[in-house]
């Protein structure tokens, strides 16, 4: 025990100086006590004593940051060793004292990653190295984003003025949500590619698939109520009869946007057999136009007047930032046709590193003020 040890060592010191010079003994004892006090204060500060401001900016008792606390905070997210090292750098560089709480706060986590983004842009020293470092940063942030952490029910409900899909039987209809309030939802009237309205009886069940506030996909079983007048015209009123069911969580964060794009159909030609079999991608010279409605590093949805079949491969180009065009290769996984046009959902097959970083910078908004 430190107190006992201190007393044992102090008695010989007193005995030696008392006989010679009592004043000198007192000076030495005061000096020893001062050194011990400084050591205790230094150790207390290193452990992370009480601080008036925590990592989130609120008044709290700061917790000691250690490798153990970091690993405990990172455990639910399935991060590898290199990703944990990068996370450790981000947190230590930004004076995070409670990594467990920060990992659960998406907005707070984005603030720390935004500062790391700015440091990388400022300090990387070269374009290639900067792109590599940004790529590691975004892979880590998306890995945390994609972890199966349960969303709050309030953030999983349909959002007004967003696109959705109503499924009835074997048919799917692309619609826009006009109104959403708890269990009551009004969408555009579902129409077939030929423009005919979906006609079903009151109480008939349909399934609504949509993107929530948390940018995750959900499906909701609803009962049809009837047609209702809205400011946007006739509305298709439905009432939810169950809680939202989460679909497969997205690997990448998605952002709603409106950016013009161009795309070209891509054909795959194979030749040879066995080990000598090769594939060649040929891009059609004919260009088509569309508008990207939402995007992530893993895919996007495009509204276009062109009928595009599922499984089609596309080369997609758009100007997200600056004068350099961002180009990716994708495949259509779903195509919803309506009287207003076609909405295609595309999964990216090949995304160059620079395009990956450009898309993620847009999605997370790390370059915004």
N, C-alpha and C positions, 0 to 999 in steps of 0.2 A: 504494500500500500504506500503511495507516494508520501503521505503525511508522516508515517512511521519512519520511513527511510530518511526523510529530511531531519527529523529529530535526532536520530542516531548519529548522523554525520555532523550535526551542529554542536553537540556537547564537547567533543575534543577541540573544536575550533574556539569555543568560548573559554575553555580551561587554559589554552595556550596564550591567548591575548589578555585575559583578565590579570594575570600575574605581571605581564609586561606593561601593557598600556590599555586601560579600559576603554578609552575614547576610540582607539584604533579598532578594538573589537566590535564596538557598536557600528562603526563605519563599514566594516567588512560584512557584518550580519545584514545591515540595510542593503548593501550591494547585492548580496546573495538572494535576499527576498525579492528585490527588484528584478533580478534576472529570471527568477522562477515565475514571477507574475507576468513578465513579458512573454515567456515561453508558453504559459497557459493561455494568454490572450491570442497568441499566434496560432496555437493549435485549435482554439475555438473558432477562429475566423476561417481556417482551412476546412474545418468540418462543416462550415455553413451555418453560422449562428443565426439568431433571429434577425430578419431583414424587414424593413417597412414595406418594401415593394417586391412582390414575387415576379415570376417570369411572365405572367399574364398582365402585369400592371396593377393588380389588386393587392390590398394589404393582407399579408399572410406570413406564416413562418416558413422560411425557405428550407427545403430539405437538402440533405447532403447529396451531391452528385457523385456517383461512382460508377465503375464499370458494371457492377452488379445491378444497380438500379436501371441502367440503360438496357442491359440484357433482359431484365424483367419487363421493361416497357416495350421492348421490341419483340418479345416472345410470341404474342398473338398474331403477328403479322408475317411470320415465316421468312424473315430476312436472312440472307447469308452473311458470312463473315465480313466480306468487303463492304456490303451495304451498311452493316452495323458500324464499321469504322468510319464510313462517310457520315452517318447520322451522328456519331460521337463528335466528329469535327464540327458539324453544323451547330450542335447544341452547345458545345464548349465555347465555340467562337462567338455565340450569341448569348452567353451567360445564362443558359437555361438551368434552373435549379431543380425542377420537378418534371423529368421526362415522361413519367407515367401520365400525368394530367395533360401535358402538351400533346401527346400522341392521340388523346381522345378528343382534342379540340381542333377540328379541321381548319377553321379560319386562323387560329393561332399558329398551327403548324405551317400554313401557307406564308405567314409573316416571316417565320424563320427561314423558310426555303427561298423567299423573295430576296432576303438579304444575302443568302448564299449565292443566288443567281447573279446579283449585282457584283459580288466579290469575284466571281468567276469571269464575268465579262470584263472587269477592270484589271484583273491580275494574271490572266492566263498567258499573256505574252505572245500569242499567235492564234491565227484563225483555226487551224487544225486542232491545236490543243484545247482551245476554248470549246469547240464542238464536241470533243471527246468528253470533257468535264461536264458540259451541259447534258449530254446524253446520260451519263451516270446519275446526275442529279434527278433527271426526269424519270428514269427507270425506277429509282428509289421512291420518288414521290408517288408514282402510279402503283407501285407494289403495295404501299401503305393504303392507298385509296381503294385498291381492289380486295383488300383483306375482308373476310366475311364477318364484318362487324354489323350488328343489327341496327337498322335505321329506326328512327322514331316514327310512329304511325302518322303523326301530323305532317311529316315531311314526305310521306309516301302516297298521299292523296293526289288525285289529278289536279293539274294546274290550268287555270283559265287561259284561253288564247294560245294553246299549244296543239300540236298534231297528235293524233291517236289513231287506233285501228279498232273498228267494231267487227267482231266475228259472229256470224250467224250460220249455223250449219257448216258447210264446207267453203262458204264465201267470206271474203274479207273486204272491208270498205274503209278507205282512208277518209278520215273526218278531222275537223278541228273542234276542240272543246270551246264552247261559247260561254259556259257558266258552270261553276263547280262550287258547291257549298255543302260540306259534310256528305250526306248520302244522296243529295240531289244533284244531278248532272244533266246539262243540256249540250248536245253536240249538233253539228251540221246534220242535215238529213242524209243518211247513207245512200249513195247512188252507185249503180253499176257502171262499168266502162261505157255502156250505151246511154247513160244518163237517166235510167229509170230508177225511181225511189224504192227503197226497201219497204215492203208492206208486210207487217206482222200484227198479230193480235195483242191487245193489252194484257200485260202479265207475262208475255213471252220472255224467256231469258236470252240475253246476249252477253258476250264477253268483250270488255273494253281493255285494250292493251295500250299503255302510255308510258311516257317518261316523267318521272317525278321531279320534285324540287331538288332532290339529292342526285339527280341525273342517273337514276337506276330504273330499270324496266319492271313494271308491275302489271298484273292482270287482275281484273275486277269483274265478278259476276254481277250482272245488273238485270233488273226487270224493266221491260218497256212500259212506259206510262201513256205516252201519246205525243202528238205534234203540238208544239206551243209557239206562239208568236214571240219573236225577239227583235231587237233593233237591227240584227243582221239578217232577218228574214225568218222563215220557218225553222224551228228547232226540234230536235229529236230528244225528248225528255226520257231519262232513265233514272232508276233508283237503285243504289247498290244494296245487295242483299247479303254481303259477306265482307270480311276484311280483305284488303289488298294482298295479293299473293306475289312475293318477289320472284322474278324470273332470274336467270343466271346473271350474276352481278357483272357489270362491265369491267374489263381489264384496265381500261383507261377512262379518265374523266372526260366528259363530253360537254360541249358548249354550244348553245343556240346562236346562230349567226345568220346573216344574209349576205353571201359573197358570190358574185358571178363566177362561173367556171366554164371550162370547155372540156369535152371528153371525146375520146376516139375508141372505137371498138378494136379489140385485140384478138387476133386469131392465133391458135397454137397449132403448129405443124410438127409432127413427129416423123422421124425417119430411123431406119436401122432396126435391129432386133437385139434382145438380150442386153449384154454389157455395152454393145455399140449403139444402143438406142439413144437418140438425142432429140431435144425439143427446141423449137425455134419460135419466138414470139414475133408476129408481124402486126404492126400498127396500121390500121386503115387510115388513108389520107383524109377521109371525110370527117369534118369537125361538126360536133353538135354542142349546143349551149344549154346551160341549166343554172340553177341557183342552189348553192349549198345551204341547207337549212340548219344543220348541226354537224359538228365534227369532233373527232377525237384522234389520237395517234393510231387508233385501231380501225377507224372507219368513219363513214359519214352518210348523211342522207341528202339526196339531190332531187329537187323538183324540176321537171323538164316536160316540154310538150311532146317529146319523142317517146314512143312506146318501146320500152327496154325489157327484154325477157330476163327472168331469173337465171343465174349461172353465167350470164354474159361477163366477159372480162373487159375492163376499161382502163385506158390511160387517162388520168384526170389531172388537169392543170388549173391553177388559180394563183392570184397574187394576194398573198396574205399580208405581207409586209415588204416595203421597199420595192425595188424594181425587178427583183429576181423572182421568177415563177417557181412555185412549189409544185412538183409533179410526183405522182404516186401511181402504182399499179394496183387495181382492185378488182373484186369480183362481186357481182350483184347477188345478194342472198335472198332478197325479197323485193317484189315489185307490186305496187298498189296503184291501179289505174282508176281514175274517176273522170267526171266531166271536165274538171278543171285542169287535168293533165295527169302525169305519172309521177309518183314519188318512189324512188328507188333507194334501197338500203344497201350500202356497199361495205364489204369487208376488205381492208387493205391487205394486199399480198406482199408488196415490196415497198418499203418506205426508206429512202436514203437517210443517212444520219442527219444531214442538215434539214431535210424536210421534217423529220421526227422532232427535232428541236424547235423548229419554227412553229409547227402545229401546237406543241405543248406550251410554248411561250404564249401563244394566243389563248389557249384553253385556260391556263392558270392565271394569265394576266400579270406575269411577273415583271414585265417591262412597262406596265402602266403606272402612273403616278398615284 
